[in-house]
Amino acid sequence: MNKIIQLKDLGAKDYKTTWEYQEELFKRIVDLKIQNRREETEIPTPNYLLFVEHPHVYTLGKSGDLENLLLNEKQLEAKGATFYKINRGGDITYHGPGQIVGYPILDLENFFTDIHKYLRLLEESIILTLAEYGLESGRSEGETGVWLGVGTPFARKICAMGVRASRWVTMHGFALNVNVDLGYFDNIIPCGIRGKGVTSLNVELGFEKVNEEEVKAKIIKHLKELFEAEFI
């Protein structure tokens, strides 16, 4: 069991290019698993975590409803945004500057074979990170992701999540709003959930800008502990 996770910070990168790169890493792991099974070998499978910041883009998951995108093609263009229908779970979400997007591409057989546990641990890494900034966050029943003000009329989502897994290999991941222009969320019904707000770390803290590198370091620290992993 290989518990080493290779960290790759891609900086600012186009959504489609990053998606294709994810698919490439995903395929590399799956192909090795198939080869191990076929040839009765035990070559360790690699694990990756990609950090990236996307230009303005809306993505719709497999179970999503296109009606949750409130813009037509021309309006998307005017906002400098793109749109993709993709192969993760969940509904519609927005990615853009000031958002930390994390794509863990892990062979869960290196850790544990439980998708529910995997999602909960991803959420926990964000909950623990936000706690370091003095923010109490949590889960909202039946709604994947991390929320503030759960159970109050002011419930608001700060981190969206959507994953895909096949042969225990994961793709896609989480998107934490750190210094995001929240106006872009007005063009969708985020995650298909009506009547609940979206927020960003800088807004909650009353800061103009939060240090994103510092936030990433905290997320890595918590993922390391929760997954009992080593990052290189």
QUIFENCOR-V994176 format. One line per field, one symbol per residue. ss: DSSP state (H for helix, E for strand, L for the rest). psi: psi as a letter, one per 20 degrees, with the letter a starting at -180 (. if undefined). A space follows every 10 residues. Layout:
# QUIFENCOR-V994176
ss->???
psi->???
This chain:
# QUIFENCOR-V994176
ss->LLLEEEEEEE EELLHHHHHH HHHHHHHHHH HHHHHHHHHL LLLLLLEEEE EEELLLEEEE LLLLLHHHEL LLHHHHHHLL LEEEELLLLL LEEEELLLEE EEEEELEHHH LLLLHHHHHH HHHHHHHHHH HLLLLLEEEE LLEEEEEELL LLLLLEEEEE EEEEEELLEE EEEEEEELLL LHHHHHHELH HHLLLLEELL HHHHHLLLLL LHHHHHHHHH HHHHHHHLLE EL
psi->pojppppooi bpqqgggggh gghggghggg hhggggggjl rlppqrqqop pqpqrpqpqp rhjrphiioj qrgghgghjk qrppprkrrr cqrqqaqjpo ppnpnqoiii fqmohggggh hgghhgghgh hijjporaqp pjoqapqqkp jrikpqpipq qprqppkjpq racqopoglq oihhiijrnp jjoqjqrqrq ghghikqgpq ohhggghggg ghggghjlrp p.
